[in-house]
Amino acid sequence: MRSAMWGLLVFAALGSGWLVGPASAAGFDPYDYPWCIQGRAEGYPGYCGFQTYAQCQAAASGRYAYCGYNPRFAFGEQRLSPRRVR
């Protein structure tokens, strides 16, 4: 009986994690980062999920790919910082 309860508990925990997981990942937008890996397999603008050039270079290493600046990030709407009231 005890093993059945543990099995049910584990099943419930895994099931709830499956339901919560995709909802939290829904906010990720791979085009909101400044560096894109580009190449024959990725196309243009490629996969733009890199915050730094070094991260992109590490992902492109050993592949027929290179890193470029995200055009959507570069030419998109400018984000202004909030002004301080003096």
BELDA-V71082 format. One record per residue. N is the residue number from 1. RES is the residue in one small letter. PSI is psi in degrees with one decimal (999 if undefined). OMEGA is omega in radians with two decimals (NA if undefined). Layout:
BEGIN
n: <N;N>
res: <RES;RES>
psi: <PSI;PSI>
omega: <OMEGA;OMEGA>
END
This chain:
BEGIN
n: <1;2;3;4;5;6;7;8;9;10;11;12;13;14;15;16;17;18;19;20;21;22;23;24;25;26;27;28;29;30;31;32;33;34;35;36;37;38;39;40;41;42;43;44;45;46;47;48;49;50;51;52;53;54;55;56;57;58;59;60;61;62;63;64;65;66;67;68;69;70;71;72;73;74;75;76;77;78;79;80;81;82;83;84;85;86>
res: <m;r;s;a;m;w;g;l;l;v;f;a;a;l;g;s;g;w;l;v;g;p;a;s;a;a;g;f;d;p;y;d;y;p;w;c;i;q;g;r;a;e;g;y;p;g;y;c;g;f;q;t;y;a;q;c;q;a;a;a;s;g;r;y;a;y;c;g;y;n;p;r;f;a;f;g;e;q;r;l;s;p;r;r;v;r>
psi: <-40.0;-39.8;-33.0;-38.2;-42.7;-40.0;-42.0;-40.0;-44.5;-42.8;-41.8;-39.9;-43.0;-38.4;-41.6;-34.0;-34.8;-36.6;-34.8;-34.5;-56.1;-30.4;-38.0;-27.8;-9.0;-23.3;-8.9;123.8;111.3;-2.2;6.4;13.8;152.4;-18.0;136.1;141.1;126.3;150.2;-169.2;-41.4;-28.6;-26.9;-159.1;131.9;-2.6;-159.8;115.7;56.7;29.9;130.7;-28.2;159.5;-35.6;-39.3;-43.5;-43.4;-39.0;-38.4;-30.9;-13.5;129.0;6.0;164.5;70.0;160.3;172.9;138.7;162.2;139.0;115.8;-31.5;-35.4;-40.0;-41.2;9.8;-174.8;132.5;135.8;118.9;141.9;148.3;141.0;146.9;139.1;127.3;999>
omega: <-3.11;3.13;3.08;3.11;3.10;3.10;3.11;3.12;3.12;3.11;3.12;3.14;3.12;3.13;3.13;3.07;3.10;-3.14;-3.10;-3.05;-3.10;-3.14;-3.14;3.12;-3.10;-3.12;-3.11;3.08;-3.06;3.14;-3.14;-3.13;-2.99;-3.06;-3.12;2.98;-3.06;3.13;-3.08;-3.10;-3.06;-3.11;-3.13;0.06;3.11;3.10;-3.03;-3.11;-3.07;-3.14;-3.12;3.10;-3.14;3.08;-3.14;3.12;3.13;3.13;-3.11;-3.09;3.11;3.13;3.02;-3.09;3.10;-3.11;3.09;3.13;-3.10;-3.13;3.10;3.11;-3.07;-3.04;3.13;3.13;-3.11;3.10;-3.14;3.08;3.13;-3.13;3.10;3.08;-3.12;NA>
END
